[in-house]
């Protein structure tokens, strides 16, 4: 497994996600920076739009957290080790989903 290439991929993905947050008017911490004053008639529409934006921001924050955990595990030498059982996570899984924290067996048990 080419850890260096994976780290570069994770960093590139992180930059894209931070850019998406910026486009949504949010900071990296998830705080919305845009404060638009809508008229009373548009309140329901504005509330629905804000709810959608907050949902997108929450999802991006989760993905950033996954990337940050993966980068930390690369730094401390535990990348590719299952956080549940301690066994090695398969290379194919790590290539497909480089932020994986669990081997397939443990992930299926945690999900079930």
N, C-alpha and C positions, 0 to 999 in steps of 0.2 A: 504494500500500500504506500503510495507516494504522499506522505504527510504534508510535505511542503506545498505540493500542488493543491491539496485539499484546503490548506490554510489560505492560499491565494484565492481559491474559489469562495471560501467562507467570507473573506474580506470583501470581495467584489459583491457578493450577495448582500452583505451588511450595508455597503454604500448605497445599493439600489433601494433597500428598505428605508434607510434614513431619508433618501430623496423622496420616496413616496410619502413619508410622514410630512415632509416639508410641503409637498404639493397639496396635502390634505389640510394644511394650516396647523400642523401639530409639531411640537418639539420631540426630541428623542425620548423624553420621559413620558410622552403621551399627552402633555398639556396642549390644549388648543390655543393657538395664538390669534386666530381670527375671531373677532367679536363683531358680528354683523347685526345691525339694528333693523329688524323686520317690522313692518306694520302689523296691526292687529289682524287684518284679514289673512296675512301670510303666516300667522303663528303656527297653525297646524302643520303646514308644509315645512316650515323652518324646523319645527320639533322633529318631524320625521327625518328630515335631511341630517340634522345634528345627530340623531340616534344612529343613523347609518354610518356617518363619519366616525362616531365613537366606536362602533363595532369594528370598522376597518382598522382604526388606530389600535384597538386592543389586540386584534389579530397580528398586526405588524409588530407590536411590542412583544408578543409571545414569541414570534419568529426571531426577533433580535435577541431575546433571552436565550433561545436555543443556540443561536450562533455564538453568543458570548460564552455559554457553557462549553460548547465544543472547542472554542479557541482556548479557553482556560485549561481544558483537559489535554490539549496539544501541548500547552506550555508546561503542565506538570507531569507529562508523560503517561497519562492514563487514557489517552484517546484510543477508542476502539475496545475499551473494556466495559462490560456490562455493569451498570450502576447497581443492579439488583443482586446478581449472582457472582460477579467478578470474573466471569469467563470472557474469552475473546469474542467480540462481535464479528460476525462473518464479513470478509472483505467486500463481497458483493452488496451486502446491506449498507455498509459504510459508503461505498461508492454511489449507491442509489440515493441514500439519505444520510449525508455527511454529519447531520446533527443528531443521529441516533444515540440514545443513551442506554438502550436495552437490547439484548439479543432477541431474536425472534421468539424464542420460548418464553422468556420473561415478559416481553411486551404483550404476548397473547394472554398470559395469565393475569397481568395487571389490567388489561382491557376487559377481561371476562368477568 
